[in-house]
Amino acid sequence: MHHIVGGYPHHVLRDLAKKYGPLMHLQLGEVCVVVVTSSEMAKNVLKTHDLAFASRPKLLVTDIITYDSRDIAFSPYGDYWRQMRKICAMELLNAKNVRSFSSIRHDENFELRITKHTPKMQIFSLVYIFLFLSFLFLLRKWKNSNSQTTKKLPPGPWKLPFIGSMHHIVGGYPHHVLRDLAKKYGPLMHLQLGEVCVVVVTSSEMAKNVLKTHDLAFASRPKLLVTDIITYDSRDIAFSPYGEC
């Protein structure tokens, strides 16, 4: 990757192609890339040997989001993808359906023409959106700080803005740092790791109270946006909140 840093990518690839030829290999991190920089070689790749290069790379994220890469955009080349393309061309992109969306295209084209002639309004709208989001962020931080001060949290080390107590656990093994902090603040202590409020238990008696006596209070999972998106509002067994469902 250090060979392509510091200049325009097409200029860098042109210079590398002069040295290594029209077909060259680049290792971009863990990704192996073959770069084609001539029309003759591109013809061999895209036409003569097109079946060898027609498929898509196998990625974990596409397997999760598209149910084992069954989407037309990420499914590997083969009979399944050809059937999906046939269904898409005949049922979704046929002439009748394309004509039925003509009014939507005209409306979008009209709005695009308006936005081209109003760049100042776009700038003002972006500024207003930025100010509004900044206000919401500050309001959330203020509410979180007030709610945390009113909660009866266990003792813990002093905190810094934004990072909280993270500077106390940097520079040593986590279990050694937590052991030393527990000697000072007790077997039940509070750490603020950025925006995450953490209660640390360091004794067997306190762990028994948390995991057995008051287990229902600690049995649920944290509410995360990424789990809501991937598991359809946290309906997976691993991320759903504790309850009857």
Secondary structure as GFF3:
##gff-version 3
##sequence-region A 1 245
A	DSSP	alpha_helix	9	20	.	.	.	ID=ss1
A	DSSP	beta_strand	23	28	.	.	.	ID=ss2
A	DSSP	beta_strand	31	36	.	.	.	ID=ss3
A	DSSP	alpha_helix	39	43	.	.	.	ID=ss4
A	DSSP	pi_helix	44	48	.	.	.	ID=ss5
A	DSSP	three_ten_helix	50	53	.	.	.	ID=ss6
A	DSSP	alpha_helix	60	65	.	.	.	ID=ss7
A	DSSP	alpha_helix	79	87	.	.	.	ID=ss8
A	DSSP	pi_helix	88	92	.	.	.	ID=ss9
A	DSSP	alpha_helix	95	100	.	.	.	ID=ss10
A	DSSP	alpha_helix	102	116	.	.	.	ID=ss11
A	DSSP	alpha_helix	119	150	.	.	.	ID=ss12
A	DSSP	three_ten_helix	166	168	.	.	.	ID=ss13
A	DSSP	alpha_helix	174	185	.	.	.	ID=ss14
A	DSSP	beta_strand	188	193	.	.	.	ID=ss15
A	DSSP	beta_strand	196	201	.	.	.	ID=ss16
A	DSSP	alpha_helix	204	208	.	.	.	ID=ss17
A	DSSP	pi_helix	209	213	.	.	.	ID=ss18
A	DSSP	three_ten_helix	215	218	.	.	.	ID=ss19
A	DSSP	alpha_helix	225	230	.	.	.	ID=ss20
###
